[in-house]
């Protein structure tokens, strides 16, 4: 009876002490997580769980920053066993690069946003194709289209412009790139800022554009089936050369080196440097038209002597009469290029003074009296003392009167 009483006494004591409706022990679903339940749960209710601001996720080996700080726990922790959560990016983020760029997503992406372009652009600057201009804002897939697994989309991508811009190259018609045989190095004319409004450095082609050449279209010179064009003037200006009649270039046998006379400013209004021919134009010659000297369109066998143009002036001059007096045809002895009239003869060249007379005819009384001349021609009737005509004791030379007399 005593053992029975002991058992009953014990049972009654347990029933009295045990609280009514005692809860069963709950198993921790978070595995090896060692944290106070109050960090996430409250006495008001087990769910929903709210992580306390005092919880430091960095102590678990993964800093919550950027978009990670606002993500729900279940976004990364698919299982409530938090201890076993993976820390690499690919465990949560699908690798659209198929492993081409490695597993370190932080090289290009930031926690702020997975599609944040800042790091991507900086990373791209270290590649064989630094991004500039419009390329900085272009969507990645425009140059790196998605490809099936096993095909490269980011590694070993060609850097030549035409690999992306081939449609624009083939569609360009002004000028026609494809039929014109244009090089496919688009960077020679186009910039990354804007595909249109291309600028070609014509200097690099060996033919600098100056004057009116800068304002014309490409097609005005590049008329053939391809983009090449001759660099000689006549390759474009042959019709201008053949059609010019004042003077007639073709008939006169002018050279086709148009730049000798013409400039790129305009075909008309030429300025020919006559000095290069060995005959400089001065005075009135500069105002004369080409045809006044180059009669019969003769530009190759022209004489440079004055009389070749001024024969009529020479023949028609009567004061003094050049032909009758036997004047030499070296017109420049007396005349200048300023004007045919108003000639000035330097009398001292012939050792005969001018005497201050106004007209040649005062001494040269006949048209033929210009070749041989001395003092006695005018002074044979002069009265002298002593008598120069044979006085005894005196010897006079009638040809050098100015040995004693003033001129």
C-alpha positions in Angstrom: 0.0 0.0 0.0 2.9 2.4 0.7 4.2 2.3 -2.9 0.8 2.9 -4.2 0.3 6.0 -2.0 3.7 7.4 -3.1 2.8 7.1 -6.8 -0.6 8.8 -6.3 0.9 11.6 -4.2 3.4 12.3 -6.9 0.8 12.3 -9.7 -1.4 14.7 -7.8 1.5 17.1 -7.2 2.4 17.2 -11.0 -1.2 17.9 -11.9 -1.5 20.7 -9.5 1.8 22.4 -10.5 1.5 21.9 -14.3 -0.2 24.9 -16.0 -3.3 24.2 -17.9 -2.9 24.0 -21.7 1.0 23.8 -21.5 2.6 24.5 -24.9 4.8 21.9 -26.6 8.5 22.8 -27.3 8.9 24.3 -30.8 11.9 23.2 -33.0 14.1 26.0 -34.3 13.5 26.1 -38.1 16.6 28.3 -38.7 19.2 25.6 -38.2 22.3 26.8 -36.5 21.2 30.4 -36.3 22.1 31.7 -32.9 20.0 34.8 -32.3 17.4 35.9 -29.7 13.9 35.2 -31.1 12.9 38.8 -30.3 15.3 40.0 -33.0 12.6 39.0 -35.5 9.6 37.9 -33.6 7.4 39.7 -31.0 5.1 38.7 -28.2 2.2 40.0 -30.1 2.5 37.3 -32.7 5.0 34.9 -34.0 4.2 36.0 -37.6 4.9 38.2 -39.4 8.5 38.3 -38.6 10.2 41.7 -38.6 14.0 42.0 -38.4 15.1 44.5 -35.8 17.3 47.4 -36.9 19.8 46.2 -34.4 20.5 43.1 -36.4 23.9 43.3 -38.1 23.9 41.1 -41.1 27.5 41.9 -41.9 28.5 39.7 -38.9 27.1 36.8 -40.8 29.6 37.4 -43.6 27.4 39.3 -46.1 26.9 43.1 -45.9 23.4 44.3 -46.8 23.8 47.4 -49.0 21.8 49.0 -51.8 18.9 46.9 -53.0 20.0 44.1 -50.8 19.0 46.2 -47.7 15.4 46.4 -48.9 14.9 42.9 -50.2 12.9 40.4 -48.1 14.7 37.6 -46.3 13.0 35.0 -48.4 14.3 36.7 -51.6 17.7 35.2 -50.8 16.9 32.6 -48.1 14.6 30.2 -50.0 14.9 27.9 -47.0 14.4 29.0 -43.4 17.7 27.4 -42.6 19.6 30.7 -42.9 22.9 29.1 -42.0 23.1 27.3 -45.3 22.4 30.3 -47.7 25.0 30.8 -50.5 26.8 34.1 -50.8 27.8 34.2 -54.4 25.8 36.4 -56.8 24.9 33.6 -59.3 23.0 31.8 -56.6 20.3 34.5 -56.7 21.0 36.2 -60.1 20.8 34.3 -63.4 24.1 34.6 -65.3 23.0 36.0 -68.6 26.7 36.0 -69.7 26.9 32.2 -69.6 30.1 32.3 -67.5 32.0 34.3 -70.2 32.8 37.1 -67.7 33.5 35.0 -64.7 31.5 34.6 -61.4 32.5 38.0 -59.8 29.4 40.1 -60.7 30.8 43.0 -58.7 33.2 43.8 -61.5 30.3 45.3 -63.5 27.3 45.4 -61.2 26.6 47.1 -57.9 24.2 46.3 -55.0 22.4 49.5 -55.7 20.9 48.0 -58.8 21.8 45.0 -60.8 21.4 47.0 -64.0 23.4 50.0 -62.7 25.5 51.1 -65.8 28.2 53.1 -63.9 30.3 50.1 -63.1 29.6 48.4 -66.4 30.9 51.5 -68.3 34.0 51.7 -66.2 34.7 48.0 -66.7 34.2 48.4 -70.4 36.9 51.1 -70.6 39.5 48.4 -69.7 38.5 46.3 -72.8 39.7 46.6 -76.4 36.7 48.8 -77.1 36.4 51.8 -74.7 32.9 53.3 -74.8 32.6 56.9 -76.0 29.8 59.1 -77.3 26.5 57.4 -78.0 28.0 54.0 -77.2 27.9 55.0 -73.5 24.1 55.1 -73.6 23.5 52.2 -76.0 21.8 49.1 -74.5 24.3 46.3 -74.0 22.3 43.8 -76.0 22.5 46.1 -79.1 26.1 45.1 -79.5 26.0 41.9 -77.4 22.9 40.1 -78.6 21.9 37.0 -76.5 23.2 33.8 -77.9 22.5 30.1 -77.0 24.7 28.5 -74.3 28.2 27.8 -75.6 28.3 30.7 -78.1 30.3 33.8 -77.2 28.5 37.1 -76.9 30.8 39.2 -74.7 34.3 37.7 -75.2 36.2 38.1 -78.4 33.5 40.3 -79.9 34.9 42.1 -83.0 35.6 45.8 -82.4 35.3 47.0 -86.1 32.5 49.5 -86.6 31.1 47.7 -89.5 30.3 44.6 -87.4 27.4 46.6 -85.9 26.9 49.3 -88.5 26.9 47.1 -91.7 23.2 48.0 -92.4 24.0 51.7 -92.2 27.0 51.2 -94.5 25.0 49.4 -97.1 22.1 51.8 -96.9 24.2 55.0 -97.3 23.6 56.6 -100.7 25.0 60.1 -100.4 27.6 59.1 -101.3 27.0 55.5 -102.1 29.3 53.6 -99.7 28.9 50.1 -101.1 29.2 50.8 -104.8 31.8 53.5 -104.2 34.2 51.0 -102.7 34.4 53.0 -99.4 36.6 51.5 -96.7 34.6 49.9 -93.9 36.6 51.7 -91.3 33.7 54.0 -90.4 35.8 56.0 -87.9 37.5 57.8 -90.8 34.3 59.9 -91.3 31.9 59.1 -88.5 32.1 59.9 -84.8 30.6 58.0 -81.9 28.6 61.1 -81.0 26.3 60.9 -84.0 26.2 58.6 -87.1 24.9 61.3 -89.4 26.7 64.5 -90.3 29.9 62.6 -91.1 33.1 64.6 -91.6 35.8 63.3 -93.9 39.3 64.7 -93.6 40.1 65.2 -97.3 43.7 66.3 -96.4 44.4 62.7 -95.5 43.5 61.7 -99.1 46.3 63.8 -100.5 44.0 66.5 -101.9 43.2 69.4 -99.6 39.8 71.1 -100.2 40.2 74.8 -100.4 38.0 77.7 -101.7 35.0 76.7 -103.7 35.9 73.0 -103.4 34.8 73.1 -99.7 31.2 74.0 -100.6 30.5 71.4 -103.3 29.0 68.0 -102.8 31.1 64.8 -103.0 29.2 63.7 -106.1 30.2 66.8 -108.1 33.8 65.5 -108.2 33.3 61.8 -107.5 31.1 61.1 -110.6 32.4 57.6 -111.5 31.2 54.2 -110.4 33.6 54.3 -107.5 34.7 56.9 -104.9 38.1 57.5 -106.5 38.7 60.7 -108.4 41.7 62.3 -110.1 43.6 64.9 -108.3 44.5 66.9 -111.5 42.4 69.9 -112.2 41.4 68.8 -115.7 39.9 65.6 -114.4 37.0 67.9 -113.3 37.5 71.0 -115.3 38.2 69.6 -118.8 34.9 71.2 -120.1 35.9 74.6 -118.6 39.3 74.3 -120.3 37.9 73.4 -123.7 35.1 76.0 -123.5 37.3 79.0 -122.6 37.8 81.3 -125.6 39.3 84.4 -124.1 42.0 83.3 -124.6 41.2 80.0 -126.3 43.1 77.5 -124.1 42.9 74.4 -126.4 43.8 76.3 -129.6 46.7 78.1 -127.9 48.0 74.8 -126.5 47.8 76.0 -122.9 49.0 73.4 -120.4 46.3 71.6 -118.4 48.0 72.6 -115.1 45.1 74.9 -114.4 46.6 76.0 -111.1 49.2 78.1 -113.0 46.5 80.7 -113.6 43.3 79.7 -111.7 42.6 79.4 -108.0 40.1 77.3 -106.1 38.1 80.4 -105.3 36.5 80.6 -108.7 37.3 79.5 -112.3 36.9 83.0 -113.6 38.9 86.0 -112.3 42.2 84.3 -113.0 45.5 85.9 -112.0 48.4 84.8 -114.3 51.9 85.5 -113.0 53.5 86.8 -116.1 56.8 87.1 -114.3 57.2 83.3 -114.6 57.4 83.6 -118.4 60.5 85.8 -118.2 58.6 88.9 -119.3 57.3 90.9 -116.4 54.2 93.1 -117.0 54.7 96.7 -115.9 52.9 100.0 -116.4 50.3 100.0 -119.2 51.1 96.4 -120.0 49.3 95.3 -116.8 46.0 96.8 -118.0 46.2 95.4 -121.5 44.1 92.3 -122.4 45.9 89.1 -123.3 44.7 89.3 -126.9 46.2 92.8 -127.4 49.7 91.2 -127.3 48.9 87.6 -128.1 47.3 88.1 -131.5 46.1 85.1 -133.4 45.9 83.2 -130.1 49.7 82.9 -130.1 50.9 82.2 -126.6 53.9 80.0 -127.2 56.2 81.7 -129.7 55.7 85.4 -128.8 58.7 87.7 -129.2 59.6 89.8 -126.1 61.0 92.7 -128.1 59.0 96.0 -127.9 58.8 96.4 -131.7 57.0 93.1 -132.1 53.9 94.9 -130.7 54.8 98.5 -131.3 55.9 98.4 -135.0 53.0 100.6 -136.0 53.8 103.1 -133.2 57.5 103.2 -134.4 56.5 103.7 -138.0 53.9 106.4 -137.3 56.0 108.6 -135.0 57.0 111.8 -136.9 58.4 114.0 -134.1 61.0 112.9 -134.6 60.5 110.5 -137.5 61.9 107.2 -136.3 62.0 105.4 -139.6 63.6 108.3 -141.6 66.1 109.0 -138.9 67.1 105.3 -138.6 66.2 105.1 -135.0 67.0 101.7 -133.4 64.0 99.5 -132.6 65.1 99.2 -129.0 62.1 101.2 -127.9 63.0 101.0 -124.2 65.9 103.3 -124.9 63.5 106.3 -124.8 60.1 104.9 -124.0 58.7 103.3 -120.8 55.8 100.9 -120.3 53.7 103.7 -118.7 52.9 105.2 -122.1 54.3 105.4 -125.7 54.2 109.2 -125.7 56.2 111.3 -123.3 59.5 109.6 -124.2 62.6 110.8 -122.5 66.0 110.5 -124.3 69.2 110.6 -122.3 71.4 112.8 -124.4 74.5 112.3 -122.3 74.7 108.7 -123.5 76.0 110.2 -126.8 78.4 112.8 -125.2 76.3 115.6 -126.6 74.6 118.0 -124.2 70.9 118.8 -124.4 71.5 122.6 -124.3 68.1 123.1 -122.8 66.2 123.3 -126.0 62.6 122.3 -126.1 62.3 120.4 -129.4 64.6 117.9 -131.0 64.0 119.7 -134.4 65.8 122.8 -133.1 69.1 121.0 -133.6 68.0 118.0 -135.7 66.8 120.1 -138.6 66.3 117.2 -141.0 64.6 113.8 -140.4 67.9 112.1 -141.2 70.1 114.2 -139.0 70.2 112.0 -135.9 72.9 109.5 -136.6 76.1 111.7 -136.8 76.2 114.9 -134.9 78.8 117.3 -133.5 79.1 120.9 -132.5 79.9 122.3 -135.9 76.5 120.9 -137.2 74.9 123.9 -135.5 77.8 126.3 -134.7 79.7 126.7 -138.1 78.4 130.3 -138.5 79.5 131.4 -135.0 81.8 134.5 -134.9 84.8 133.9 -132.7 87.8 135.9 -131.4 90.4 134.7 -132.2 89.2 133.4 -135.5 89.1 129.6 -135.3 89.1 129.2 -139.1 92.9 129.4 -139.8 94.5 132.2 -137.8 98.3 131.7 -137.9 99.7 130.2 -134.7 96.4 128.5 -133.6 95.4 124.9 -134.3 91.7 124.2 -133.6 89.7 121.0 -133.7 86.2 121.7 -134.8 84.8 118.6 -133.3 85.6 119.3 -129.6 84.4 122.8 -129.1 83.3 121.9 -125.6 87.0 121.5 -124.7 87.0 125.3 -124.2 83.3 126.2 -124.4 80.6 125.3 -121.9 77.9 123.0 -123.1 
